[in-house]
Structure formats: C-alpha cells, structure tokens
Amino acid sequence: MENRKVARWSQRAQRSRVPASIFHFLFSIFASIALLAGCGAPGEPVERKAPTPTAIPDLAATQQGDNVILTFTLPKESIEGRELKQPPAIEIFRDFQKNPASPAPTSVPAVPANPTLLVTIPSAMVAQFDTRRQIRYEDALKPEDFTQHPDTQAVYIVRTRTSPKKVSANSNAAILQVAPSPEPIADLKAEITHQGVVLTWTPPQETAVGPAPPIASYRIFRREMPQATAPAPANGPQPPRSPNSTVLIGESVAPPFRDIQIQFGKTYRYSVRSVAQYPDLQIESLDSPVIEVTPLDTFPPTAPQGLVVVLVPAQGSAPAYLDLSWSISAENDIAGYNIYRSEQEGVAGQKQDPELLRTPAFRDMNVVPGHRYFYTVTAVDRVGNESTASAAASGEVPVEAPADSQPNQ
C-alpha cells in the first residue's frame, strides 16, 4: 500500500515539473519514511496477558504467644509454565471453626466456600516478608478472637495474583487449634555463681483474656555473643561469620534454672518462654525480655585442707628444717599455693614463697632454732582469686637439734 502511495506522489510531482534534483531528494526521504514504517511489516506487538500463578502447596501455621506464624513458598511459575517476572501479590484468608469432636485421621479439613480476607500484601511489599526464601507472616490474634470463638481452630489459606483477574487457586489449608497464651515473663534475673549462671523469674498469672492455665514447663534460650575483634581490612580476606544463633539450652518445670555450660569472660543473652498446658494442647508464650550477662570469675577457691608440719633433723652439714605438706585441691582451676608464716598464733604472717607453689609441699629452710612458727596455706586459681587461709599448723627446730646417729659408712 505504501508503494502505491509513493508511485502516485511521483507521478504528480513529474506532472508539476518539479526539478529532478529536488524530486529525487524528496523521493528518497519519503521512501525512507515508508521503509521505516514497515510496509508489509508485522503489526504492533500485542501485550501478553497476565499469567495465573500456580497454587501454594506448603502453607504451614504455628502459634507462638498470641501470634499465628504463617510460612510458605511463593510461586515462581504460572499454570502455563511461564516464569513470573515479579513476585505476585499475596492474599491471606482466615476463618474460625469449631474443633471437631473426634476428627478422622484421614479426613480432609473443611475450607469455607467464601473465605474471609485477612490481609493483602502488594507485590511491591512482598520482599519485606521474605526470609530465607520463604514468606513469613505473623497474624496477631486479638482478645476478641478468643472470646468470640472459644474452643475453635483457625483455618488459613493463601492465594496469589498478578492482576485483578489472574488469581491462583487456593493453597493447602493450614488449620490449628488456638488458645490464649500466658503473658511473657517480665522479671527475668540472672545471678553469677562459682558453678554458673542462675536464672530466676516469677511464673505468669494471666493471659490476654483471663487467668493463665497451669504451666507445664519453661524453655530457656541462650545466645553467645561474639568476642570483640579487630576489624578485617576492607579489601582483604574476610573472616567467617559466627552464627551465634539463639538456641534452646534446657527446660525447667519451675524456676530457678542453672546454666553450668558457660565460660567466664564470655557474654551471653538469655530469654525464657513458658508453656501453658490446656486439656489437649500446649501453647508457648512469647519471649521474656532479654538479659545480657558477662560472668567473671571473682570466686576464690576453697581453702586447702590437711596442713601438717614435720621437723627434718640436721644431716651432717645440712641444717634441720621444717617440711610442710597438705592435701591437693580438688578444684580444676588451681594455679598454685601460697605459704604464710608467723611467730604469733592467730596472725597471718608473711608470704614465704616468691612464686606460686605448683605442688602441695614446701620446705622452710629459714628457721631459727628455738623459735616456734605458725603456718597457713592458701590456694590461688588461674585468674588470681586467692582462697581464705587453711587451718594453722605449727612447728619448731630445737635449740640443740639431735645429731645424726647413723654411723658413717
């Protein structure tokens, strides 16, 4: 069609006696325009229809505190097998239904024909709920959800859509029995002892709608905080990151809880959850406020036991001396011992060893015959904590020390 237009324009131009040079110039421009317009070329591209996402198959629901946590994987393809170019919008539906008296183990949960829309997450906001390649959404139950729907179970389904008319089929139904949880523990405290960290708290008394049910147990969580280190060079190799995740370290039927698996000098964060016992289910509360502690070993070891002083007579040219010994400490962090001597009973006296004694023995060679000495011993741990003094023991070297009665060989 465009070629016929060009031909007619050429004929009219020749009849009007347009100069040849101008004619050919205008003709080339017009032909170029016709070529770009695509005479005989395909028409305008037709916009493809919005795809319909596949249904979500892995919706799961759990209750923690008064929140129901939903997790699922977002579809990546349409029902036609085409890749979705962007995350679809998410529609979450929730309804309540009476708990069945005796559900059959193989029965399929009933899903409302017209489910109630709870929330819509636009496509642009989906990334805010994406954690570890899964969508995570928390539905905060209100007190009226429990009072208006007693002895019920919550039914959740999810749909996704790429346009107002292109919506996926229902996900699998996630159904769980819900009940009000105990209020979070509010007064968690920590005490540092020689054996570890002792946690105490007050058992919860209330839920959002009334008195708390009996508490079956308490779950104790701990996170070990990383040690401060010098920052790595920005352009150099980076050290691996320690996960330092919060882990469950134990359960207790009542406070207190003693954490003996600690290292002095490290920093820990603790939290506690209570587990309420209903007739046919348990509900875990939200975390207590987190407390942070850095246990330091400021606890001295126990005093040594069994100190004895024995006179060792002179042997030839070797003078007499006093030999001390005591029971080895049973504690596993003992670095050594100190010996104290006095010439007055009940007075601590002065330290006799310039360095810690590694073994439970000492020879006092600096004694004056005729003087009575009173000795005590202390234990010192690896961080320098020193025990109280042992019970005192005394000894003396006589003025006339007995000579060696053994005949010379």
C-alpha positions as CSV (number, residue, x, y, z in Angstrom):
1,M,0.0,0.0,0.0
2,E,2.8,2.4,0.9
3,N,4.5,1.6,-2.5
4,R,1.3,2.7,-4.4
5,K,1.3,6.0,-2.4
6,V,4.9,6.6,-3.3
7,A,4.2,5.9,-7.1
8,R,1.2,8.3,-7.2
9,W,3.2,11.0,-5.5
10,S,6.0,10.6,-8.0
11,Q,3.6,10.9,-10.9
12,R,2.1,14.1,-9.6
13,A,5.5,15.6,-8.9
14,Q,6.6,14.9,-12.6
15,R,3.4,16.5,-14.0
16,S,4.1,19.6,-11.9
17,R,7.5,19.8,-13.5
18,V,9.5,19.7,-10.2
19,P,13.2,19.9,-10.9
20,A,14.8,16.4,-11.0
21,S,17.3,17.0,-8.2
22,I,14.6,18.2,-5.8
23,F,12.3,15.4,-6.9
24,H,14.9,12.7,-6.2
25,F,15.7,14.3,-2.8
26,L,12.1,14.4,-1.7
27,F,11.5,10.9,-3.1
28,S,14.4,9.4,-1.1
29,I,13.1,11.0,2.1
30,F,9.6,9.7,1.5
31,A,10.8,6.2,0.7
32,S,12.9,6.1,3.8
33,I,9.9,7.0,5.9
34,A,7.9,4.3,4.2
35,L,10.6,1.8,4.8
36,L,10.8,2.7,8.5
37,A,7.0,2.4,8.7
38,G,7.5,-1.2,7.6
39,C,5.4,-1.7,4.5
40,G,4.2,-5.2,4.8
41,A,5.9,-5.4,8.3
42,P,4.2,-7.1,11.3
43,G,1.7,-5.0,13.2
44,E,2.0,-3.5,16.6
45,P,3.1,-6.1,19.3
46,V,0.1,-7.3,21.3
47,E,0.6,-7.1,25.1
48,R,0.7,-10.6,26.6
49,K,-2.0,-11.5,29.1
50,A,-1.0,-11.5,32.8
51,P,-0.2,-15.1,34.0
52,T,-2.0,-17.0,36.6
53,P,0.3,-18.2,39.4
54,T,0.4,-21.8,40.5
55,A,-1.2,-22.6,43.8
56,I,0.9,-22.6,47.0
57,P,1.3,-26.2,48.3
58,D,3.3,-25.8,51.5
59,L,1.4,-23.3,53.8
60,A,2.1,-24.0,57.4
61,A,0.9,-22.4,60.6
62,T,2.2,-22.4,64.2
63,Q,1.2,-20.4,67.3
64,Q,3.7,-18.6,69.5
65,G,2.3,-16.3,72.1
66,D,-0.9,-14.9,70.7
67,N,0.6,-14.8,67.2
68,V,0.0,-17.3,64.4
69,I,3.1,-17.6,62.2
70,L,2.4,-18.5,58.6
71,T,5.2,-19.7,56.3
72,F,5.0,-20.7,52.7
73,T,7.0,-20.6,49.4
74,L,5.9,-18.1,46.8
75,P,5.2,-19.5,43.3
76,K,7.8,-18.9,40.6
77,E,5.8,-20.0,37.6
78,S,2.3,-19.6,36.1
79,I,-0.1,-22.5,35.5
80,E,1.1,-22.4,31.9
81,G,4.7,-23.0,32.9
82,R,5.9,-19.4,32.3
83,E,8.3,-17.8,34.7
84,L,6.8,-15.0,36.8
85,K,8.7,-11.8,36.2
86,Q,8.0,-10.3,39.6
87,P,6.5,-11.5,42.8
88,P,2.7,-11.8,42.8
89,A,0.6,-10.0,45.3
90,I,-0.5,-12.2,48.3
91,E,-4.0,-12.6,49.8
92,I,-4.3,-14.3,53.2
93,F,-7.6,-15.6,54.3
94,R,-8.6,-16.6,57.9
95,D,-11.7,-18.1,59.4
96,F,-12.6,-19.8,62.7
97,Q,-14.5,-23.1,63.0
98,K,-15.4,-25.3,65.9
99,N,-13.0,-28.0,66.9
100,P,-14.3,-31.4,65.7
101,A,-15.2,-33.7,68.5
102,S,-13.2,-36.6,67.0
103,P,-11.6,-35.8,63.7
104,A,-10.9,-38.8,61.5
105,P,-7.1,-39.1,60.9
106,T,-7.6,-39.3,57.2
107,S,-10.3,-36.6,56.8
108,V,-9.6,-33.5,54.7
109,P,-10.0,-30.3,56.6
110,A,-13.1,-28.3,55.6
111,V,-12.3,-25.0,53.9
112,P,-15.0,-22.2,53.8
113,A,-16.6,-21.7,50.4
114,N,-16.2,-18.0,50.8
115,P,-13.1,-17.4,53.0
116,T,-12.7,-14.2,54.8
117,L,-9.9,-12.0,53.5
118,L,-7.5,-11.1,56.4
119,V,-4.8,-9.1,54.6
120,T,-3.4,-8.3,51.1
121,I,0.3,-7.8,50.6
122,P,1.0,-5.8,47.4
123,S,3.7,-7.1,45.1
124,A,6.0,-4.2,45.9
125,M,5.9,-5.1,49.6
126,V,6.4,-8.9,49.3
127,A,10.2,-8.6,49.8
128,Q,9.6,-7.3,53.4
129,F,8.2,-10.7,54.4
130,D,10.8,-12.8,52.6
131,T,13.1,-14.7,55.0
132,R,15.4,-17.4,53.8
133,R,13.5,-17.8,50.5
134,Q,10.2,-18.3,52.4
135,I,7.4,-15.9,53.1
136,R,6.8,-15.4,56.8
137,Y,3.7,-13.5,58.1
138,E,2.6,-13.1,61.7
139,D,-1.1,-12.8,62.4
140,A,-1.6,-11.2,65.8
141,L,-4.7,-12.6,67.4
142,K,-6.8,-10.2,69.4
143,P,-8.5,-10.9,72.7
144,E,-11.9,-10.9,70.9
145,D,-10.7,-13.6,68.6
146,F,-10.5,-15.9,71.6
147,T,-13.6,-14.7,73.4
148,Q,-15.9,-14.7,70.3
149,H,-14.5,-18.0,69.1
150,P,-13.9,-20.2,72.1
151,D,-12.8,-23.8,71.6
152,T,-12.1,-23.1,67.9
153,Q,-9.5,-23.8,65.3
154,A,-8.2,-21.2,62.9
155,V,-8.3,-22.0,59.1
156,Y,-5.8,-20.2,56.8
157,I,-5.5,-20.3,53.1
158,V,-3.4,-18.2,50.7
159,R,-3.9,-17.0,47.1
160,T,-1.6,-15.0,44.9
161,R,-2.4,-12.9,41.9
162,T,-0.7,-10.9,39.1
163,S,-3.7,-8.8,38.2
164,P,-7.3,-8.3,39.4
165,K,-8.5,-11.1,37.2
166,K,-5.5,-13.5,37.4
167,V,-5.6,-15.2,40.8
168,S,-4.2,-18.5,41.8
169,A,-6.2,-21.4,43.2
170,N,-6.4,-21.9,46.9
171,S,-3.3,-23.0,48.8
172,N,-3.5,-26.1,51.0
173,A,-5.4,-25.3,54.2
174,A,-3.4,-24.7,57.4
175,I,-5.5,-25.5,60.4
176,L,-4.5,-25.3,64.0
177,Q,-6.2,-25.1,67.4
178,V,-5.7,-21.7,69.1
179,A,-5.9,-20.6,72.7
180,P,-4.6,-17.6,74.6
181,S,-1.0,-17.8,75.7
182,P,0.4,-16.8,79.1
183,E,1.7,-13.3,79.3
184,P,5.5,-13.1,78.7
185,I,7.7,-13.4,81.8
186,A,8.6,-9.8,82.8
187,D,11.1,-10.1,85.6
188,L,13.9,-12.5,84.4
189,K,17.0,-12.1,86.6
190,A,20.5,-13.6,86.5
191,E,22.9,-14.3,89.3
192,I,26.6,-15.3,88.7
193,T,27.9,-18.1,90.9
194,H,31.0,-20.2,91.0
195,Q,29.1,-23.0,89.3
196,G,27.4,-21.0,86.5
197,V,24.6,-18.5,85.8
198,V,21.4,-18.9,87.9
199,L,18.2,-17.6,86.3
200,T,15.1,-16.8,88.3
201,W,11.7,-15.4,87.3
202,T,8.1,-15.1,88.5
203,P,5.6,-17.6,86.9
204,P,3.0,-15.8,84.7
205,Q,-0.5,-15.4,86.2
206,E,-2.6,-14.0,83.3
207,T,-3.4,-14.4,79.6
208,A,-5.0,-11.7,77.4
209,V,-8.5,-12.8,78.4
210,G,-8.1,-14.1,82.0
211,P,-6.1,-16.3,84.4
212,A,-3.3,-18.4,83.0
213,P,-3.7,-22.1,82.8
214,P,-1.2,-24.4,84.6
215,I,2.4,-24.0,83.3
216,A,3.8,-27.3,82.1
217,S,7.4,-26.2,81.7
218,Y,9.7,-23.3,80.9
219,R,12.0,-23.2,77.9
220,I,15.4,-21.4,78.4
221,F,17.1,-19.9,75.4
222,R,20.7,-18.5,75.2
223,R,22.8,-16.7,72.7
224,E,26.5,-16.4,72.9
225,M,27.7,-13.0,71.8
226,P,30.8,-12.8,69.6
227,Q,34.1,-11.6,71.1
228,A,35.3,-8.1,70.0
229,T,38.0,-8.4,67.4
230,A,39.9,-6.0,65.3
231,P,38.1,-5.3,62.0
232,A,39.4,-7.1,58.9
233,P,40.8,-5.0,56.1
234,A,38.1,-3.8,53.7
235,N,40.0,-5.2,50.6
236,G,41.4,-8.3,52.3
237,P,40.0,-11.7,53.1
238,Q,37.1,-11.5,55.4
239,P,36.9,-13.9,58.4
240,P,33.9,-16.3,58.5
241,R,30.9,-15.0,60.5
242,S,30.0,-16.9,63.6
243,P,26.2,-17.8,63.6
244,N,25.8,-17.1,67.3
245,S,22.2,-18.0,67.0
246,T,19.8,-18.3,69.9
247,V,19.4,-21.9,71.0
248,L,17.3,-23.8,73.4
249,I,19.6,-24.9,76.2
250,G,17.2,-26.6,78.6
251,E,13.8,-26.8,80.2
252,S,12.6,-26.5,83.8
253,V,9.4,-27.3,85.4
254,A,9.9,-24.3,87.8
255,P,12.4,-21.6,88.5
256,P,15.3,-21.4,89.1
257,F,17.4,-22.7,86.2
258,R,21.2,-23.1,86.5
259,D,23.3,-22.8,83.3
260,I,26.6,-24.6,84.1
261,Q,27.8,-24.7,80.5
262,I,29.4,-21.3,80.5
263,Q,32.9,-19.8,80.2
264,F,33.9,-17.0,82.4
265,G,34.6,-13.8,80.5
266,K,32.2,-14.6,77.6
267,T,28.9,-12.6,77.2
268,Y,25.5,-14.4,77.0
269,R,22.0,-13.3,76.4
270,Y,19.1,-15.2,78.0
271,S,15.4,-15.3,77.5
272,V,12.6,-17.6,78.8
273,R,9.3,-18.8,77.5
274,S,6.5,-20.5,79.5
275,V,4.5,-23.4,78.1
276,A,0.8,-23.4,79.1
277,Q,-1.0,-26.7,79.4
278,Y,-4.6,-26.8,78.1
279,P,-6.6,-30.1,78.1
280,D,-5.5,-31.1,74.6
281,L,-2.7,-28.8,73.6
282,Q,0.2,-26.7,74.8
283,I,0.8,-23.1,73.9
284,E,4.2,-21.4,74.2
285,S,4.4,-17.8,75.3
286,L,6.4,-15.0,73.7
287,D,10.0,-14.4,74.9
288,S,10.7,-12.7,78.1
289,P,12.8,-9.5,77.9
290,V,16.4,-10.5,77.1
291,I,19.0,-10.1,79.7
292,E,22.7,-9.9,79.0
293,V,25.4,-11.1,81.4
294,T,29.2,-11.4,81.2
295,P,30.2,-13.9,84.0
296,L,33.5,-13.1,85.6
297,D,35.3,-15.5,87.9
298,T,35.6,-13.5,91.1
299,F,35.1,-16.6,93.3
300,P,38.1,-17.8,95.3
301,P,38.7,-21.5,95.6
302,T,38.2,-23.3,98.9
303,A,40.9,-23.2,101.5
304,P,43.4,-26.1,101.4
305,Q,43.0,-28.9,103.9
306,G,45.3,-31.2,105.9
307,L,48.3,-28.9,106.5
308,V,51.0,-30.7,108.5
309,V,54.5,-29.5,109.7
310,V,57.2,-32.1,110.2
311,L,60.7,-31.5,111.6
312,V,63.5,-32.8,109.5
313,P,66.7,-33.2,111.6
314,A,70.1,-32.0,110.6
315,Q,72.0,-34.4,108.3
316,G,75.7,-33.9,108.5
317,S,76.4,-30.4,107.4
318,A,72.8,-29.9,106.3
319,P,70.8,-27.9,108.9
320,A,67.5,-29.0,110.3
321,Y,64.4,-27.6,108.6
322,L,60.6,-27.8,108.7
323,D,58.8,-29.7,105.9
324,L,55.2,-28.7,105.1
325,S,52.6,-30.6,103.1
326,W,48.8,-30.6,102.6
327,S,46.0,-32.2,100.6
328,I,45.9,-31.3,96.9
329,S,42.9,-29.1,96.0
330,A,40.0,-30.9,94.2
331,E,39.1,-27.9,92.1
332,N,40.2,-28.0,88.5
333,D,41.3,-24.3,88.1
334,I,44.0,-24.1,90.8
335,A,47.2,-22.4,89.6
336,G,49.2,-22.8,92.8
337,Y,49.5,-22.2,96.5
338,N,51.0,-19.6,98.9
339,I,52.6,-20.3,102.3
340,Y,52.3,-17.8,105.2
341,R,54.4,-17.9,108.4
342,S,54.1,-16.1,111.7
343,E,55.7,-16.3,115.1
344,Q,52.4,-15.4,116.7
345,E,49.4,-17.7,116.8
346,G,46.4,-16.3,115.1
347,V,48.4,-13.8,113.0
348,A,48.6,-14.4,109.2
349,G,52.2,-13.5,108.9
350,Q,54.2,-13.0,105.7
351,K,54.3,-15.0,102.5
352,Q,57.3,-17.3,102.2
353,D,57.2,-18.3,98.5
354,P,58.4,-15.7,95.9
355,E,56.3,-17.6,93.3
356,L,53.2,-19.8,93.4
357,L,54.0,-23.3,94.6
358,R,52.8,-25.7,91.9
359,T,52.7,-28.7,94.2
360,P,51.3,-29.1,97.8
361,A,54.6,-29.1,99.5
362,F,57.1,-26.6,101.0
363,R,60.5,-26.7,102.8
364,D,61.2,-23.9,105.2
365,M,65.0,-23.7,105.4
366,N,65.0,-20.3,107.0
367,V,64.1,-21.2,110.6
368,V,65.9,-20.2,113.8
369,P,66.3,-23.0,116.4
370,G,64.2,-22.4,119.4
371,H,61.5,-20.4,117.6
372,R,58.0,-21.8,117.1
373,Y,56.4,-20.9,113.8
374,F,52.7,-20.9,112.8
375,Y,51.9,-21.7,109.2
376,T,48.9,-21.3,106.9
377,V,48.4,-22.1,103.2
378,T,46.1,-20.6,100.6
379,A,45.1,-21.7,97.1
380,V,45.1,-19.4,94.0
381,D,43.1,-20.0,90.8
382,R,44.0,-19.2,87.2
383,V,42.6,-15.7,87.3
384,G,44.3,-14.8,90.6
385,N,41.5,-15.4,93.1
386,E,43.0,-16.4,96.4
387,S,41.3,-18.6,98.9
388,T,41.0,-18.0,102.6
389,A,43.8,-19.4,104.8
390,S,43.8,-23.0,105.9
391,A,43.8,-24.1,109.5
392,A,47.1,-23.2,111.0
393,A,49.8,-25.8,111.8
394,S,53.0,-25.1,113.9
395,G,56.5,-26.5,114.2
396,E,59.9,-25.6,115.6
397,V,63.6,-26.6,115.4
398,P,65.0,-27.3,118.9
399,V,68.0,-25.2,120.0
400,E,70.0,-28.4,120.2
401,A,68.9,-30.3,117.2
402,P,69.5,-34.0,117.6
403,A,72.7,-35.1,115.7
404,D,72.7,-37.7,113.1
405,S,73.0,-41.0,115.0
406,Q,73.7,-43.1,111.9
407,P,77.3,-44.3,111.7
408,N,79.5,-43.2,108.9
409,Q,79.7,-45.7,106.1
